[in-house]
């Protein structure tokens, strides 16, 4: 059974999340503070963390960094903080995704499934197959619906970053640094151009991408 640590100081919401996740087959560990969350992590292994940033004893970003210092488990943030800068700060601290309150249960469950896939990278990174396209990384061969597609070296680098951890949101800065280098971390227009090209080449409907997903203002995600 997949175990999820839920860190939320609002008792009613904590209980509601616990019941909802349990009803969908998750084992839930509940923690109302950052301190109790760290104690729970020290006592048992969990598969993912769902946490609110506004905790009574420490800022959620501090907790994210402390978890990241010792573990690589997926972290899904739930927060009433809607500002883009706060979302980016949480992602830069080490969160894998960010959901703003209020949220729907279906969205939360989908996001949780996505970050859990991040904890289980694709076993065979040499090849990726989706309903629309296939990628053979060693041979540098791509195909959409069986027809070969030519990709540039930069496009291959972008796809390697995205497909390595399916379901994980990759922030803009991380993508730019890994593909172009540290000097390019502010050149977000590069990503818009290249992701647009990749969707036109690979997605069945580039205007409604199924696999190469944009999280507005945050980054990109590959959904298998």
Secondary structure, DSSP 8 states (H G I E B T S, - for coil): --EEEEE-S-HHHHHHHHHHHHHTT-EEEEESSHHHHHHHHHHS--SEEEEESB-SSSBHHHHHHHHHTT---EEEEEES---HHHHHHHHHHT-SEEEESS--HHHHHHHHHHHHHHTS--S-TTEEE-SSEEEETTTTEEEETTEEE---HHHHHHHHHHHHTTT-EEEHHHHHHHHT-GGGTT-HHHHHHHHHHHHHHH-SSGGG-SSEEEETTTEEEE--
